[in-house]
Every structure is written in structure tokens, then in C-alpha cells.
Amino acid sequence: MGIIDGTLLPTGDRADHRDDHSGKRRRSGPNVQVMSDLDGQLLAVSMPTKGSTPDRRACTITGCEDTLAEYDILGDKAYRGTSVIATIQKPYRGDFSPGHIDHNHQHSARRAAVERCIAHLKHRKMTSTRYRGPYKEFPAVIRIITTLEFYRLGW
């Protein structure tokens, strides 16, 4: 079983990449999908997409959705409509049953592992602060940082 979540890697406001601005996060940079296991160990990082791309669409564009169909993957409500196991949505004009509240609480507790994984990935200075290098080289930098994280984990 694994967990997936999307995150924005800040690059700053660049004149040639204005479409990378995420209105939700109010920053510019590409969106990457991070997959981890239940212990918070990194499994995969997708190729970057535009920062304004929602997680579900980024999952489809990068090809993660085909991989996710083979496994049991937990995700947040952004992945509803895919094979990812998401939280239960509150019924229209209704209330949650106690079982649904408990399910969502356990689901959120398990998803904390991917947030820790993202924190470890962003621990590198290039991904935690604004990337200042050539933008066309940023996907290669993401692959290098992912490889360094795998090396740190002993994979």
C-alpha cells in the first residue's frame, strides 16, 4: 500500500513561465506527485507539470494513474474519480455518520507519512527555497534530488 500527494516546488516568478503560477499556493513553480509507503519512505516522484495543474490532472498527465491502478494507494480528496482511495465526502445537506468520521480520521493519520516524505524531499535547499538556475534544467535537478533521497534511504 502506498500514499500519493502533490506538492509545488517553488521557482520564483519567471517572465517566460507565467503559467507555472499556482493560485492556490500563490507561488510559481512546477507541481510534482510524490508517492511513499506507509512508513514515509519515498517510492517515486513524477515528472513536473505546470504549477496550476490540479493533482488529479497531473497524475493523469505524468502517467501515474496507470501505475496507481495496480496498487492500493491512499490520497486526499483531490484524487477522487481515480483508483486512489480518498476520504469520504460529506453528503449534501447531511451529516457524517460516526463510522465515516472515524474512517476519515484514520485516513488522514495514514496520509501523514507522505507529508513527512515530502518534507524530507524538500529538505534540500534547491527544493525548499526558490530555484534560481535555468528553468529547462529543473526536471533534471528534480531527478538528481530524487536519486540523492533514494541514496540516503539506502535503496
Buried (B, 14 or more C-beta within 10 A) or exposed (E): EBBBBBBBBBBBEBEEBEEBBBEEBEBBBBBBBBBBBEEBBBBBBBBBBBBBBBBBBBBBBBEBBEBBEEEEBBBBEBBEEBBBBBBBEEEEEEEBEEEBEEBBEEBEEBBEBBBEBBEBBBEBEBBEEBBEEEBEEBEEBBEEBBEEBBEEEEE
